[in-house]
Amino acid sequence: MRKNYEINFTAKTITITKAFSELAQDPMSKEFELYMKLQNDLPDFKFVTPVAKTRKKNSKITYDKMIKYITCQKDSTVLLKRFAEIRELSKATSAPYNFVYKWFTITFPTYDELPEFDNKGNIIPQYDLAAAGITSEEDSTPAA
């Protein structure tokens, strides 16, 4: 059976599990008896219940988020085409996500900031097509 408490003589603490703490609330339980015994035997010690560790949020920009951001841009068709090419090229690298992420952050340096709008309510582009590897010839070619 797993021990429901741990005594730290250096810090003068008794760490109890959450389950033990809940069971010790009932005066008829054996956990309550043990709790009282520990409290009487070690009166200078404090009872502590450990706090659950908070999980680190994943701060990575997913491919879906990248695509959604690109579709909001004025030149989305050209940028999405380049994004697809970059993803395909990334498969040849040892770290495909890092390859795509680097391209995305260079192309869209203001991704984490609020967008700016013009007088008509359209998003003002905050990216550089040259940084995305798109020449003016690609940008001006009509879609077939």
C-alpha positions as CSV (number, residue, x, y, z in Angstrom):
1,M,0.0,0.0,0.0
2,R,1.2,3.5,-0.8
3,K,2.1,5.7,2.0
4,N,-0.2,8.7,2.4
5,Y,2.2,10.9,4.1
6,E,5.9,11.9,4.2
7,I,7.7,13.4,7.1
8,N,10.5,15.9,6.5
9,F,12.4,16.4,9.8
10,T,14.6,19.1,8.3
11,A,11.8,21.3,7.2
12,K,9.5,20.2,10.0
13,T,6.7,19.3,7.7
14,I,4.4,16.4,7.2
15,T,3.3,16.2,3.5
16,I,-0.1,14.4,3.1
17,T,-1.8,13.4,0.0
18,K,-5.1,15.0,-1.1
19,A,-6.9,11.7,-0.7
20,F,-5.6,11.3,2.8
21,S,-6.6,14.8,3.7
22,E,-10.1,14.2,2.5
23,L,-10.4,10.8,4.3
24,A,-9.0,12.4,7.5
25,Q,-12.0,14.7,7.6
26,D,-14.1,11.8,8.9
27,P,-13.6,11.4,12.7
28,M,-14.5,7.7,12.4
29,S,-11.8,6.8,9.8
30,K,-8.4,5.3,10.5
31,E,-6.9,8.2,8.5
32,F,-8.3,10.6,11.1
33,E,-6.7,8.5,13.9
34,L,-3.3,8.5,12.1
35,Y,-3.6,12.3,11.5
36,M,-4.2,12.9,15.2
37,K,-1.4,10.6,16.2
38,L,1.0,12.4,13.9
39,Q,-0.2,15.7,15.3
40,N,0.3,14.6,18.9
41,D,3.7,12.9,18.3
42,L,5.1,15.9,16.2
43,P,3.4,19.0,17.6
44,D,6.0,21.4,16.0
45,F,5.4,20.0,12.5
46,K,3.1,21.6,9.9
47,F,0.8,19.6,7.7
48,V,1.2,20.3,4.0
49,T,-0.7,19.2,0.9
50,P,1.4,19.4,-2.3
51,V,0.1,21.7,-5.0
52,A,-0.3,20.1,-8.4
53,K,2.3,21.4,-10.9
54,T,0.8,23.5,-13.7
55,R,1.4,22.3,-17.2
56,K,3.4,24.4,-19.5
57,K,1.2,25.6,-22.4
58,N,2.4,24.8,-25.8
59,S,3.4,28.1,-27.3
60,K,4.2,26.7,-30.8
61,I,2.4,28.1,-33.7
62,T,0.7,25.1,-35.4
63,Y,0.5,24.7,-39.1
64,D,-3.2,25.4,-38.9
65,K,-2.7,28.7,-37.2
66,M,-0.1,29.6,-39.8
67,I,-2.5,28.8,-42.6
68,K,-5.4,30.8,-40.9
69,Y,-3.1,33.8,-40.5
70,I,-1.9,33.6,-44.1
71,T,-5.5,33.4,-45.4
72,C,-6.2,36.8,-43.7
73,Q,-3.5,38.5,-45.7
74,K,-4.0,40.5,-48.9
75,D,-1.8,38.2,-51.0
76,S,-3.0,35.0,-49.4
77,T,-3.1,32.9,-52.6
78,V,0.6,33.6,-53.4
79,L,1.6,33.2,-49.7
80,L,-0.3,29.9,-49.3
81,K,1.4,28.6,-52.5
82,R,4.8,29.6,-51.0
83,F,3.8,28.1,-47.6
84,A,3.0,24.7,-49.3
85,E,6.3,24.8,-51.1
86,I,8.2,25.6,-47.8
87,R,6.4,22.7,-46.1
88,E,7.4,20.4,-48.9
89,L,11.0,21.6,-48.7
90,S,11.0,21.1,-45.0
91,K,10.5,17.4,-45.3
92,A,14.1,17.1,-46.5
93,T,15.5,18.7,-43.3
94,S,16.1,17.0,-39.9
95,A,13.7,19.4,-38.2
96,P,10.8,20.2,-40.6
97,Y,8.7,22.2,-38.2
98,N,11.7,24.5,-37.3
99,F,12.3,25.1,-41.0
100,V,8.7,26.2,-41.6
101,Y,8.6,28.1,-38.3
102,K,11.7,30.1,-39.2
103,W,10.3,31.0,-42.6
104,F,7.0,32.0,-41.1
105,T,8.5,34.2,-38.4
106,I,10.8,35.9,-40.9
107,T,7.9,36.5,-43.4
108,F,5.4,37.6,-40.7
109,P,7.5,39.3,-38.0
110,T,4.4,41.0,-36.5
111,Y,2.4,37.7,-36.1
112,D,2.0,38.2,-32.3
113,E,0.9,41.8,-32.6
114,L,-2.5,43.3,-33.3
115,P,-3.2,44.0,-36.9
116,E,-3.4,47.5,-38.3
117,F,-6.4,48.5,-40.5
118,D,-6.7,51.1,-43.3
119,N,-9.7,53.5,-43.6
120,K,-11.8,50.9,-45.4
121,G,-11.3,48.3,-42.6
122,N,-8.8,46.1,-44.5
123,I,-5.7,44.7,-42.8
124,I,-2.6,46.6,-43.7
125,P,0.0,44.0,-44.8
126,Q,2.8,43.7,-42.2
127,Y,5.0,41.3,-44.2
128,D,7.7,41.4,-46.8
129,L,7.1,39.4,-49.9
130,A,10.9,39.4,-50.6
131,A,11.4,37.8,-47.1
132,A,8.9,35.2,-48.1
133,G,11.0,34.4,-51.2
134,I,8.3,35.8,-53.5
135,T,9.4,37.9,-56.5
136,S,7.3,40.6,-58.0
137,E,6.9,38.3,-61.1
138,E,5.2,35.6,-59.0
139,D,3.0,38.1,-57.4
140,S,1.8,39.6,-60.7
141,T,1.2,36.4,-62.6
142,P,-2.6,35.8,-63.1
143,A,-3.9,32.5,-61.6
144,A,-4.6,29.9,-64.2
